[in-house]
């Protein structure tokens, strides 16, 4: 999703609750310390922890490292999104066993050999998540640029060469190798999927394939889970079985936001459900929500009725879920600029429709999927 505008004068009241082009080979700092006690292995359709339990990712996305509203991440508007209280709420109030954050290569490499302050903020997010017992998905994000690229490039290779080395000894950090890829030709055909897998050159631009990103990561981190999203910004994995990646411990990710072609069980079957059922690999919806906005296609007038049906569908398919995002108007509410993690957005009892309207982001909106998602996680989530 597009980065979120930060609210002004945000305060936090949760207390005591239970870029620029990098050099070809940027020097990495000392690896982050290992704090995990479990390791994870993809076994067929499941992710299995080293204690023998089946791990299904459930959790929320935290904003900030991607730079809200296309502003430099150092801008004060970004910093309220990155704090320990938010992480504590994500785990202890929202029952998250997994936290997803989106990182931006141009911010990491806006200094040479890397921006130590940016990496420090990333490390803080990881360490806070681990402190409260959660895994972390780091997703590479390019939507902050005026013309976001559809597929990874050499810059993406450089990013993962650096980040995978940094977190190689931490089995609780997973790598989502490219956020919301799209076909460079506009059609999700066999050629587009070949580009997705192996790379291609179109209009003078060379895109590397997802396989090259996996190979780069595996040179440093032989076993951390890798998440690879399908085409159509993660909505389409119809042809995925013909273009699977090699390298082990690979999870396939979807972003199944509602829309004209994604608003019924038959639609969900077509775009991802049948593939998830028939394939021998795990599938996780590692970004999704239904929130109020007239300018975003994921808001449907029958959303309040559709959300419970969709959550039940994911449960039946054993598809994990990461909700976007722990911020006002999306999953939680606010009052007088204060974020209230304990009061999720919600629908009225019996509500089946709503009016999708601006502004976006809906900072003062109280309607939404938050309460249903929170209850869903409370029922299904298990800590790692």
C-alpha positions as CSV (number, residue, x, y, z in Angstrom):
1,X,0.0,0.0,0.0
2,X,1.0,3.6,-0.4
3,X,2.7,5.1,2.6
4,X,0.5,6.8,5.1
5,X,0.4,10.5,6.1
6,X,1.3,10.8,9.7
7,X,-1.1,12.6,12.1
8,X,0.2,15.8,13.7
9,X,0.8,16.1,17.4
10,X,0.5,12.3,18.1
11,X,1.0,11.2,21.7
12,X,1.2,7.7,23.1
13,X,-0.6,6.6,26.2
14,X,0.1,2.9,26.3
15,X,1.9,2.2,29.5
16,X,2.5,-1.1,31.2
17,X,0.2,-3.3,29.1
18,X,0.7,-7.0,29.7
19,X,17.1,6.0,-3.0
20,X,20.1,7.1,-4.0
21,X,22.0,4.4,-5.8
22,X,24.2,2.3,-3.5
23,X,27.7,1.3,-4.3
24,X,27.9,-2.1,-6.0
25,X,28.9,-3.9,-2.8
26,X,28.1,-1.8,0.2
27,X,29.9,-2.8,3.3
28,X,27.8,-4.4,6.0
29,X,28.1,-3.7,9.7
30,X,28.5,-6.4,12.3
31,X,25.6,-8.9,12.1
32,X,22.6,-8.3,14.3
33,X,22.7,-10.6,17.4
34,X,20.6,-13.7,17.3
35,X,17.7,-13.6,19.7
36,X,15.4,-16.2,18.4
37,X,15.0,-19.6,20.0
38,X,13.1,-21.3,17.2
39,X,14.0,-22.0,13.7
40,X,11.4,-22.5,10.9
41,X,11.2,-24.9,8.0
42,X,8.8,-25.0,5.1
43,X,7.5,-28.5,4.8
44,X,5.0,-28.8,2.0
45,X,2.1,-26.5,2.7
46,X,3.1,-25.7,6.2
47,X,5.7,-23.7,8.1
48,X,7.0,-25.9,10.9
49,X,8.9,-24.6,13.9
50,X,11.8,-26.5,15.4
51,X,9.6,-27.5,18.4
52,X,7.3,-29.3,16.0
53,X,4.5,-26.8,16.1
54,X,2.9,-25.4,12.9
55,X,3.5,-21.7,12.6
56,X,0.9,-19.6,10.8
57,X,1.8,-15.9,10.6
58,X,-0.8,-13.6,12.2
59,X,-0.1,-10.0,12.9
60,X,0.0,-6.3,11.9
61,X,2.1,-4.0,9.8
62,X,3.9,-1.1,11.5
63,X,4.5,2.1,9.5
64,X,7.4,4.5,9.6
65,X,10.5,3.1,7.8
66,X,8.9,3.6,4.4
67,X,8.5,7.3,5.0
68,X,4.9,8.5,5.4
69,X,3.4,10.5,2.6
70,X,6.5,10.1,0.4
71,X,8.4,12.3,2.9
72,X,12.0,11.5,3.9
73,X,11.8,9.0,6.6
74,X,13.8,11.3,8.9
75,X,11.0,13.8,8.8
76,X,9.3,14.3,12.1
77,X,6.0,13.0,10.5
78,X,7.5,9.5,10.3
79,X,9.0,9.2,13.7
80,X,5.7,8.8,15.7
81,X,5.2,5.5,13.9
82,X,8.4,4.0,15.3
83,X,8.3,3.4,19.0
84,X,8.3,0.6,21.5
85,X,4.8,1.3,22.8
86,X,3.4,0.6,19.3
87,X,5.3,-2.7,19.2
88,X,4.1,-3.7,22.6
89,X,0.5,-3.0,21.6
90,X,0.9,-5.0,18.4
91,X,1.8,-8.1,20.3
92,X,0.0,-7.8,23.6
93,X,-3.3,-6.2,22.5
94,X,-3.4,-7.3,18.9
95,X,-2.1,-10.8,19.5
96,X,0.5,-10.5,16.7
97,X,3.0,-13.3,16.4
98,X,4.5,-11.5,13.4
99,X,5.2,-7.9,12.6
100,X,5.7,-6.6,9.1
101,X,7.7,-3.5,8.3
102,X,8.5,-2.0,4.9
103,X,12.1,-0.8,4.3
104,X,13.3,1.4,1.5
105,X,16.6,0.9,-0.3
106,X,17.1,4.6,-1.1
107,X,16.9,5.4,2.6
108,X,19.3,2.7,3.7
109,X,21.9,3.8,1.1
110,X,21.4,7.6,1.1
111,X,24.8,7.7,2.8
112,X,27.8,5.6,2.0
113,X,28.4,2.9,2.6
114,X,25.0,2.9,4.4
115,X,22.8,5.1,6.6
116,X,23.6,4.0,10.1
117,X,20.7,5.9,11.6
118,X,18.2,4.2,9.3
119,X,19.7,0.8,10.1
120,X,19.5,1.6,13.8
121,X,15.8,2.3,13.5
122,X,15.3,-1.0,11.6
123,X,17.2,-2.8,14.3
124,X,15.1,-1.2,17.0
125,X,11.9,-2.5,15.4
126,X,13.4,-6.0,15.2
127,X,14.6,-6.0,18.7
128,X,11.4,-4.6,20.1
129,X,9.4,-7.3,18.3
130,X,11.7,-10.0,19.6
131,X,11.5,-8.6,23.1
132,X,7.7,-9.2,23.1
133,X,8.0,-12.5,21.4
134,X,7.2,-11.8,17.7
135,X,8.8,-12.6,14.4
136,X,9.5,-9.8,11.9
137,X,9.0,-9.6,8.1
138,X,11.1,-7.0,6.4
139,X,9.6,-6.1,3.1
140,X,11.5,-4.2,0.4
141,X,9.3,-1.2,-0.7
142,X,9.6,1.0,-3.8
143,X,6.3,2.8,-3.7
144,X,7.8,5.9,-2.1
145,X,9.3,6.9,-5.4
146,X,7.3,9.1,-7.9
147,X,7.5,6.3,-10.4
148,X,7.5,3.1,-8.5
149,X,9.3,0.2,-10.3
150,X,7.2,-2.8,-11.1
151,X,9.9,-5.5,-10.5
152,X,13.2,-5.7,-8.7
153,X,16.4,-4.3,-10.2
154,X,20.1,-4.4,-9.3
155,X,19.4,-2.0,-6.5
156,X,17.1,-4.7,-5.0
157,X,20.0,-7.2,-5.2
158,X,22.3,-4.7,-3.3
159,X,19.6,-4.2,-0.6
160,X,19.2,-7.9,0.1
161,X,22.9,-8.6,-0.1
162,X,23.3,-6.1,2.8
163,X,20.2,-6.9,4.8
164,X,20.4,-10.7,4.6
165,X,24.0,-10.6,5.9
166,X,23.0,-8.3,8.7
167,X,20.2,-10.6,9.9
168,X,21.6,-13.9,8.8
169,X,21.9,-15.2,12.4
170,X,18.4,-14.2,13.5
171,X,15.9,-16.9,12.6
172,X,13.0,-14.6,13.7
173,X,13.6,-12.2,10.8
174,X,12.1,-13.1,7.4
175,X,12.6,-11.4,4.1
176,X,9.7,-10.3,1.8
177,X,11.8,-9.7,-1.3
178,X,9.7,-7.2,-3.2
179,X,6.5,-5.4,-2.1
180,X,3.6,-5.7,-4.6
181,X,5.2,-6.6,-7.9
182,X,3.3,-5.9,-11.1
183,X,3.6,-7.0,-14.7
184,X,5.9,-4.6,-16.6
185,X,3.7,-5.1,-19.6
186,X,0.3,-4.7,-17.8
187,X,-0.7,-8.3,-18.4
188,X,-0.2,-11.2,-16.0
189,X,0.7,-13.7,-18.8
190,X,3.4,-16.3,-19.1
191,X,5.9,-13.6,-20.2
192,X,5.2,-11.5,-17.2
193,X,5.7,-14.5,-14.9
194,X,8.9,-15.3,-16.6
195,X,10.1,-11.8,-15.9
196,X,8.9,-12.2,-12.3
197,X,10.9,-15.4,-11.9
198,X,14.0,-14.8,-14.1
199,X,14.1,-11.2,-15.0
200,X,13.8,-9.3,-18.4
201,X,14.7,-6.1,-20.1
202,X,11.8,-3.8,-21.2
203,X,12.1,-0.3,-22.7
204,X,15.8,-0.3,-21.8
205,X,15.2,-1.1,-18.1
206,X,16.7,-4.4,-16.8
207,X,14.7,-6.1,-14.1
208,X,16.2,-9.0,-12.1
209,X,14.1,-12.0,-11.3
210,X,12.9,-13.0,-7.9
211,X,15.1,-16.0,-8.2
212,X,18.2,-13.8,-8.3
213,X,17.0,-12.1,-5.0
214,X,16.6,-15.5,-3.4
215,X,20.0,-16.6,-4.6
216,X,21.5,-13.4,-3.2
217,X,19.9,-14.0,0.2
218,X,20.9,-17.6,0.4
219,X,24.5,-16.7,0.0
220,X,24.3,-15.1,3.4
221,X,21.3,-16.5,5.1
222,X,20.8,-20.2,4.2
223,X,17.6,-20.7,6.2
224,X,15.6,-17.5,7.0
225,X,12.1,-17.6,5.6
226,X,11.7,-15.8,2.3
227,X,8.4,-14.4,1.2
228,X,7.7,-13.9,-2.5
229,X,4.6,-12.0,-3.6
230,X,2.6,-12.7,-6.7
231,X,1.8,-10.3,-9.5
232,X,-0.9,-7.7,-9.7
233,X,0.5,-6.1,-6.6
234,X,0.2,-9.4,-4.8
235,X,-3.3,-10.2,-5.9
236,X,-2.6,-12.9,-8.5
237,X,-0.9,-16.2,-8.1
238,X,-2.8,-18.1,-10.8
239,X,0.2,-19.1,-12.8
240,X,2.6,-19.3,-9.9
241,X,2.9,-23.1,-9.9
242,X,4.7,-22.9,-13.2
243,X,7.2,-20.4,-11.9
244,X,8.2,-21.6,-8.4
245,X,11.4,-20.4,-6.9
246,X,14.2,-22.6,-5.7
247,X,16.3,-22.1,-2.5
248,X,14.3,-23.6,0.3
249,X,12.1,-22.1,3.0
250,X,10.1,-20.0,0.5
251,X,6.6,-18.8,1.4
252,X,4.4,-17.2,-1.3
253,X,2.5,-14.1,-0.3
254,X,-0.7,-12.4,-1.5
255,X,-2.3,-9.0,-0.9
256,X,-5.9,-9.9,-1.5
257,X,-7.5,-6.5,-1.1
258,X,-11.2,-6.3,-2.2
259,X,-12.1,-4.8,-5.5
260,X,-14.4,-5.4,-8.5
261,X,-12.7,-8.7,-9.3
262,X,-12.0,-9.7,-5.7
263,X,-15.3,-9.6,-3.9
264,X,-16.6,-13.2,-3.6
265,X,-15.4,-16.7,-2.7
266,X,-15.4,-17.6,-6.4
267,X,-13.2,-14.6,-7.1
268,X,-10.8,-15.5,-4.3
269,X,-10.7,-19.1,-5.5
270,X,-9.7,-17.9,-9.0
271,X,-7.0,-15.4,-8.0
272,X,-5.3,-17.3,-5.1
273,X,-7.5,-19.8,-3.3
274,X,-7.3,-22.7,-5.8
275,X,-3.5,-22.2,-6.1
276,X,-3.2,-22.3,-2.4
277,X,-5.3,-25.4,-2.1
278,X,-3.6,-27.3,-4.9
279,X,0.0,-26.2,-4.5
280,X,2.5,-27.8,-2.2
281,X,3.7,-24.6,-0.6
282,X,2.5,-22.2,2.1
283,X,0.6,-19.1,1.2
284,X,0.3,-16.0,3.5
285,X,-1.8,-12.8,3.0
286,X,1.0,-10.7,4.4
287,X,-0.9,-7.4,3.8
288,X,-4.6,-6.8,3.8
289,X,-7.4,-4.7,5.4
290,X,-10.8,-3.2,4.5
291,X,-10.8,0.4,5.5
292,X,-12.7,3.5,4.5
293,X,-11.5,5.4,1.4
294,X,-13.1,6.6,-1.8
295,X,-9.8,6.8,-3.7
296,X,-8.6,3.3,-2.9
297,X,-10.1,0.4,-4.8
298,X,-10.1,-1.9,-1.8
299,X,-13.0,-0.2,-0.2
300,X,-16.3,-1.8,-1.2
301,X,-19.8,-0.7,-0.2
302,X,-20.6,-4.2,1.0
303,X,-17.3,-4.5,2.9
304,X,-18.8,-4.8,6.4
305,X,-20.6,-8.0,5.3
306,X,-17.7,-9.3,3.2
307,X,-15.0,-9.1,5.9
308,X,-16.3,-11.9,8.1
309,X,-16.8,-14.1,5.1
310,X,-13.3,-13.3,3.9
311,X,-11.7,-14.1,7.3
312,X,-13.5,-17.4,7.4
313,X,-12.3,-18.1,3.9
314,X,-8.6,-17.5,4.9
315,X,-9.1,-19.8,8.0
316,X,-10.5,-22.6,5.9
317,X,-7.5,-22.3,3.5
318,X,-5.0,-22.1,6.3
319,X,-3.7,-18.8,4.9
320,X,-2.0,-16.5,7.5
321,X,-2.8,-12.8,7.7
322,X,-0.9,-9.6,8.3
323,X,-3.2,-6.6,8.7
324,X,-2.4,-3.2,7.3
325,X,-1.8,-1.2,9.5
326,X,-1.6,-0.3,13.2
327,X,-2.5,3.4,12.7
328,X,-5.6,5.6,13.2
329,X,-8.4,5.0,10.7
330,X,-6.9,1.7,9.5
331,X,-7.0,-0.7,12.5
332,X,-7.3,1.7,15.5
333,X,-9.0,4.9,16.5
334,X,-7.7,8.1,17.9
335,X,-9.0,10.9,20.0
336,X,-7.6,14.4,20.0
337,X,-4.5,13.1,18.3
338,X,-3.9,10.3,20.8
339,X,-3.7,6.8,19.3
340,X,-5.8,4.3,21.2
341,X,-4.5,0.8,20.5
342,X,-7.3,-0.7,22.7
343,X,-10.1,0.7,20.6
344,X,-10.1,-0.8,17.1
345,X,-12.1,0.4,14.2
346,X,-15.4,-1.5,13.9
347,X,-18.7,-2.0,12.2
348,X,-22.0,-1.6,14.0
349,X,-23.8,-4.8,15.0
350,X,-25.6,-6.0,11.9
351,X,-24.0,-3.5,9.6
352,X,-23.6,-4.8,6.1
353,X,-22.8,-1.7,4.0
354,X,-21.0,1.5,4.4
355,X,-20.1,4.6,2.3
356,X,-16.5,4.7,1.0
357,X,-15.4,8.3,1.2
358,X,-12.4,10.5,1.5
359,X,-10.2,11.7,3.0
360,X,-7.4,9.3,2.8
361,X,-5.9,8.4,5.2
362,X,-9.0,8.3,7.3
363,X,-7.3,9.3,10.5
364,X,-10.5,10.1,12.4
365,X,-12.5,7.2,10.9
366,X,-13.9,4.8,13.5
367,X,-15.5,2.4,11.1
368,X,-13.5,-0.5,9.7
369,X,-12.3,-4.1,10.1
370,X,-10.1,-3.6,13.2
371,X,-12.3,-5.2,15.7
372,X,-13.0,-8.2,13.5
373,X,-9.4,-8.7,12.7
374,X,-8.4,-8.3,16.4
375,X,-10.9,-11.0,17.4
376,X,-9.7,-13.2,14.6
377,X,-6.1,-13.0,15.8
378,X,-7.2,-13.6,19.4
379,X,-8.8,-16.9,18.3
380,X,-6.1,-18.2,16.0
381,X,-2.7,-16.6,16.7
382,X,-0.1,-18.5,18.6
383,X,3.2,-16.9,19.7
384,X,6.3,-18.3,18.1
